[in-house]
Every structure is written in C-alpha cells, then in structure tokens.
Amino acid sequence: MVGMLLTERIDAQNFRLRESSPGYCSAWHVAGDPTLIAIQQGVLRIILRDGSHRDFQSGDILIAQDHLPEGVLFDPGQHGHKAEVLGKKTLKAVHIKLSERVIL
C-alpha cells in the first residue's frame, strides 16, 4: 500500500501505567527489555551519558531499549540513561514491555 507502513505484529510481555510526580529524577539505569513508552500527560526528559537529552510530551512515543551485553555488570558510573519529569504536571505514561528488540 502506498504511503503506509505497517510492521509485523510485535508481541508484548506486559503493559503498565506510570505516574511520576513533578521533579522526579531517576538514577542511571538501562531499560533492559525494550519498552514502548507513550506519553499521555506531562514532559519526560531522557538524558544520555554524553549529556544530550530529548524531551517527550503528551502524544509522543519512544522505545527505550538500551541494555547491557550478556555477562556485563551494570556500572552506574558508566552505563544507562536518566529520566526526569519537567514542569508542574504529573507525568502519565503507558509502558509496554516488548518481547524483542525493535529495529527502526
């Protein structure tokens, strides 16, 4: 079909609703299993190790899928990303754990 892309079915392991208060900031972490995140309300900033960041707001979606190779132990001084809630609104998001990594 011209003008449309529909991928093969992507199975999900679980589905969760998330709420994080204004000012929330996570520690460094990795997603582990790939996670599709759909922002329903608020602004979520994802910060990478190189200091770059991207802000996601209502209507935005992303797939967090950073992980460590098998046998590598997580080092909070070296691996992962951080997430923080910007502004005065509570972050509301849908988290869907995917069963496999997604190549976009």
ABEGO torsion letter per residue (X at the ends): XBGBBBBBBBBBABBBBBBBBBGBBBBBBBAEBBBBBBBABEBBBBBBAAGBBBBBBBGBBBBBABBBBBGBBBBAAABEBBBBBBEABBBBBBBBBBABBBBX
